[in-house]
Amino acid sequence: MLKAILAFCFRILGASAMAIGGSNFVFGIAFTARLIDTALQILGMAPSPLAEFSIASVDSEFRFYSVFWFAYGALLWQSAGRLETGLARAGWLIALFALSGVGRVTSYLVYGTPAPLFVLLTWIEIVLTLLMSAIWLKLVADNKVAKG
């Protein structure tokens, strides 16, 4: 059951990363951020100020990093189907996600509260990291006991 939950988390996160990375690369960060923000407004969230994403340097940087975000999503998706043999890789993928959340928290501490969209993403990253880490640690412990 725990493997199924972790695989589900990997698939949802992987699909999201590939969709966002692909959209950022093809359409740009301003379009992608507006699209996500509009969807969240339909769900009742306050709109986010997103004008700063229309700057050429910001768009360039996001399009560059979008390839890596897409690749991370693809690795998550692939790993979801290989948790039996890939617990070590799963741990690294969770650690990378955790570190990206640390980056967001650091930005919050240095620059202050970001747009509501990014506050929500930060909370999703913290909660999802804790959930995936707890499941992964339990799976690793069970795997050691089974081999031991």
VOPA-43188 format. One record per residue: x, y, z of N, C-alpha, C in turn; residue in one letter. Coordinates in steps of 0.05 Angstrom, whole numbers, padded with zeros to 5 digits, always signed. Example, Ala and Ser with C-alpha at 12.3 -4.5 7.8 and 13.67 -1.06 7.14 Angstrom:
2
+00264-00114+00156+00246-00090+00156+00264-00066+00156a
+00257-00045+00142+00273-00021+00143+00258+00001+00157s
END
This chain:
148
+00016-00024+00000+00000+00000+00000+00017+00025+00000m
+00039+00026+00016+00056+00049+00017+00070+00054-00009l
+00078+00033-00023+00091+00036-00049+00071+00048-00069k
+00046+00040-00067+00026+00051-00085+00022+00081-00080a
+00022+00089-00055+00018+00117-00048+00042+00133-00058i
+00067+00123-00053+00091+00137-00062+00091+00138-00092l
+00084+00117-00106+00083+00117-00135+00063+00137-00145a
+00040+00139-00131+00020+00159-00139+00031+00187-00136f
+00044+00193-00113+00056+00219-00109+00077+00225-00131c
+00093+00205-00138+00113+00209-00159+00100+00215-00185f
+00078+00201-00191+00065+00205-00217+00052+00233-00218r
+00038+00241-00197+00025+00267-00197+00046+00289-00198i
+00067+00287-00182+00089+00307-00182+00103+00307-00209l
+00108+00283-00220+00122+00280-00245+00106+00292-00268g
+00080+00286-00269+00063+00297-00290+00061+00328-00288a
+00059+00338-00263+00058+00367-00259+00084+00380-00268s
+00107+00368-00261+00133+00379-00268+00136+00379-00299a
+00128+00357-00312+00131+00357-00341+00112+00377-00354m
+00087+00379-00344+00068+00398-00355+00078+00427-00352a
+00087+00434-00327+00096+00461-00322+00122+00467-00337i
+00141+00448-00336+00166+00452-00350+00161+00455-00380g
+00144+00438-00391+00138+00440-00420+00124+00466-00427g
+00105+00474-00411+00091+00500-00416+00110+00523-00413s
+00127+00523-00392+00147+00545-00389+00165+00547-00414n
+00174+00524-00424+00192+00523-00446+00178+00533-00472f
+00154+00523-00477+00141+00529-00502+00127+00556-00502v
+00113+00562-00480+00096+00586-00479+00108+00609-00462f
+00127+00602-00445+00139+00622-00427+00126+00622-00400g
+00141+00633-00381+00133+00633-00353+00109+00651-00348i
+00106+00673-00362+00084+00692-00357+00058+00677-00364a
+00057+00663-00386+00033+00649-00394+00026+00626-00374f
+00047+00611-00367+00043+00588-00349+00034+00598-00322t
+00046+00618-00311+00038+00629-00285+00009+00639-00286a
+00002+00654-00307-00025+00664-00310-00045+00641-00311r
-00039+00620-00326-00056+00597-00329-00061+00583-00302l
-00040+00578-00287-00043+00565-00261-00057+00584-00242i
-00051+00610-00242-00064+00629-00224-00094+00631-00231d
-00101+00631-00256-00129+00632-00263-00144+00607-00253t
-00132+00584-00256-00144+00559-00246-00148+00560-00216a
-00128+00571-00202-00131+00574-00173-00152+00594-00165l
-00155+00615-00181-00176+00635-00175-00203+00623-00178q
-00206+00605-00197-00232+00591-00201-00238+00574-00176i
-00217+00564-00163-00220+00549-00138-00223+00567-00113l
-00222+00593-00117-00227+00612-00095-00203+00625-00084g
-00179+00621-00095-00155+00634-00086-00153+00663-00097m
-00141+00681-00081-00137+00708-00090-00118+00709-00113a
-00121+00728-00131-00103+00730-00154-00075+00738-00145p
-00055+00729-00160-00027+00735-00154-00018+00757-00173s
-00001+00776-00163+00011+00796-00181+00033+00781-00197p
+00030+00780-00223+00048+00764-00240+00063+00781-00261l
+00061+00807-00259+00074+00825-00280+00104+00820-00282a
+00117+00814-00259+00146+00811-00260+00155+00787-00278e
+00137+00769-00285+00145+00747-00302+00146+00755-00332f
+00138+00779-00339+00138+00788-00366+00165+00800-00374s
+00185+00799-00356+00211+00810-00361+00228+00790-00377i
+00242+00800-00397+00257+00782-00415+00277+00764-00400a
+00291+00776-00381+00311+00760-00366+00298+00738-00349s
+00275+00744-00337+00261+00724-00322+00251+00701-00340v
+00240+00709-00363+00230+00689-00382+00253+00671-00392d
+00275+00683-00398+00299+00668-00407+00308+00648-00386s
+00310+00657-00362+00319+00640-00340+00299+00616-00336e
+00274+00622-00335+00254+00601-00331+00254+00581-00355f
+00257+00591-00379+00257+00572-00402+00282+00554-00400r
+00304+00565-00391+00328+00549-00387+00323+00527-00366f
+00314+00534-00343+00310+00515-00321+00286+00497-00326y
+00268+00504-00344+00244+00488-00349+00252+00460-00360s
+00274+00459-00375+00284+00433-00385+00291+00414-00362v
+00304+00425-00342+00311+00408-00319+00287+00400-00303f
+00268+00418-00300+00243+00412-00285+00228+00390-00300w
+00227+00392-00327+00214+00371-00343+00229+00344-00340f
+00255+00345-00341+00271+00320-00337+00267+00308-00310a
+00265+00325-00289+00259+00315-00262+00232+00301-00262y
+00213+00313-00274+00186+00300-00276+00187+00274-00290g
+00202+00272-00312+00205+00247-00326+00218+00225-00309a
+00238+00233-00294+00251+00214-00275+00232+00204-00254l
+00216+00222-00243+00196+00215-00223+00176+00195-00235l
+00167+00201-00259+00147+00184-00272+00159+00156-00277w
+00184+00155-00287+00197+00129-00291+00201+00115-00265q
+00210+00128-00245+00215+00116-00219+00190+00105-00205s
+00167+00117-00211+00142+00108-00199+00137+00079-00205a
+00145+00070-00228+00141+00042-00236+00163+00023-00227g
+00183+00034-00215+00207+00018-00207+00214+00020-00178r
+00195+00024-00161+00201+00028-00132+00212+00003-00120l
+00205-00020-00130+00215-00045-00119+00246-00046-00120e
+00257-00037-00142+00286-00038-00145+00300-00011-00143t
+00284+00010-00141+00295+00037-00142+00292+00054-00118g
+00293+00042-00094+00289+00058-00070+00310+00079-00066l
+00335+00072-00074+00357+00092-00071+00351+00116-00089a
+00344+00111-00114+00338+00134-00132+00314+00150-00121r
+00294+00136-00111+00271+00150-00100+00279+00169-00078a
+00297+00160-00061+00307+00177-00039+00320+00202-00050g
+00336+00199-00071+00350+00223-00082+00330+00242-00095w
+00309+00231-00108+00289+00248-00121+00273+00263-00099l
+00267+00250-00077+00254+00264-00055+00272+00285-00043i
+00297+00279-00040+00317+00299-00029+00319+00323-00047a
+00319+00319-00073+00321+00342-00092+00296+00360-00089l
+00273+00347-00087+00248+00362-00083+00249+00377-00057f
+00259+00365-00036+00261+00378-00010+00279+00402-00011a
+00302+00399-00025+00321+00422-00028+00308+00445-00044l
+00292+00439-00064+00279+00460-00078+00260+00476-00060s
+00247+00461-00042+00230+00474-00022+00246+00492-00003g
+00270+00482+00005+00288+00498+00021+00295+00524+00007v
+00298+00522-00019+00304+00546-00035+00281+00566-00034g
+00257+00556-00035+00234+00575-00033+00233+00587-00005r
+00237+00572+00016+00236+00582+00043+00259+00603+00047v
+00282+00598+00036+00304+00617+00037+00297+00643+00024t
+00284+00641+00000+00276+00665-00014+00255+00681+00003s
+00237+00666+00016+00217+00679+00034+00231+00694+00056y
+00252+00682+00068+00266+00694+00091+00282+00719+00082l
+00293+00717+00057+00310+00739+00047+00294+00762+00036v
+00273+00755+00019+00258+00776+00005+00230+00781+00015y
+00220+00764+00032+00193+00767+00042+00173+00749+00028g
+00148+00753+00034+00126+00736+00024+00123+00740-00006t
+00123+00717-00021+00119+00719-00050+00089+00721-00056p
+00083+00721-00082+00055+00721-00091+00040+00696-00079a
+00014+00698-00075-00001+00676-00064+00003+00649-00078p
+00007+00650-00104+00012+00625-00119+00036+00611-00109l
+00057+00626-00102+00082+00614-00093+00082+00606-00063f
+00065+00620-00048+00060+00611-00021+00047+00584-00021v
+00027+00581-00038+00013+00555-00040+00033+00533-00049l
+00049+00539-00069+00069+00519-00079+00089+00511-00057l
+00097+00531-00041+00115+00525-00019+00102+00505+00001t
+00077+00510+00008+00064+00492+00027+00060+00464+00015w
+00053+00463-00011+00051+00437-00024+00077+00422-00023i
+00099+00437-00028+00126+00424-00028+00133+00414+00000e
+00127+00430+00020+00133+00421+00048+00117+00396+00055i
+00091+00397+00051+00074+00375+00058+00080+00350+00042v
+00084+00353+00016+00090+00330-00001+00117+00318+00006l
+00137+00335+00012+00163+00325+00020+00161+00309+00045t
+00146+00319+00065+00143+00304+00090+00129+00277+00086l
+00108+00277+00070+00094+00253+00064+00111+00232+00050l
+00124+00241+00028+00140+00223+00012+00164+00213+00028m
+00176+00230+00045+00199+00222+00061+00191+00201+00082s
+00169+00205+00095+00159+00186+00115+00154+00159+00102a
+00141+00159+00079+00135+00134+00065+00161+00120+00056i
+00179+00136+00045+00205+00125+00035+00221+00113+00058w
+00222+00127+00081+00237+00117+00103+00225+00090+00113l
+00199+00088+00114+00186+00063+00122+00192+00041+00102k
+00191+00047+00077+00197+00027+00056+00226+00017+00058l
+00244+00036+00063+00272+00028+00066+00276+00010+00090v
+00264+00018+00112+00266+00002+00137+00254-00026+00133a
+00231-00027+00120+00218-00053+00115+00235-00070+00096d
+00248-00057+00077+00265-00072+00057+00290-00083+00072n
+00301-00068+00091+00324-00078+00106+00317-00101+00123k
+00293-00100+00135+00284-00122+00152+00279-00147+00135v
+00267-00143+00111+00262-00166+00094+00287-00179+00084a
+00308-00163+00080+00334-00174+00070+00351-00185+00093k
+00347-00174+00116+00364-00179+00139+00361-00206+00151g
END
